[in-house]
Amino acid sequence: MLDVVATHESIGHEVIALWFDRTPFLEILSGCASIDLRVRCGLAVTQAGPIAFILWWLPPVNEEGVPHFLKEHVLDPMHERNREVLRRLGRQNYLHVALVGSGPRLLGLHEFKNEYGFFDLYSYVQAAAEKGWPGYDFDAAHSAFEQAFDVSDLLHGRYPDLTLLADAATDS
């Protein structure tokens, strides 16, 4: 989940990613001094309209190409608040990821140089919103996205022609 928060008064409000998990995985991850965060994000155009997606993942990747950890984040590009959050995120120098365990309780806060292509994602989402999709139904578009797109294919850069991937996304 992406949200706008004030992590420190000197920084002001910024977007952070909140990862919620009730399993022991985040407890283990919170004990790591550093995390090798990878992101692939983009805009997928389905027959029912566009869907913005962010794939958050951590290596290593097994023989089948499945990463050790993968979170899929799907956003409605027509929703004004989603566009505003992506605009803010695209302009930030750093991305903060909060690990939230059961309770909920904050397990850790990690900071990454923001080189994940979020401004490109914002540009795609804004262009989709400006184009307009009469009768757009997010649930129908999400369902079409789930049927037409495989997360593993998106993760590895195999996608239908009507998909825009953010240029700076890291995938190696």
Secondary structure, 3 states (H helix, E strand, C coil): CEEEEEEECCCEEEEEEEEECCCCHHHHHHCCCCCCCEEEEEEEEECCEEEEEEEEEEEEECCCCCEEEEEEEEECCCCHHHHHHHHHHHHCCEEEEEEEECCCEEEEEEEEECCCCHHHHHHHHHHHHHHCCCCCCHHHHHHHHHHHCCHHHHHCCCCCCCEEECCCCECC
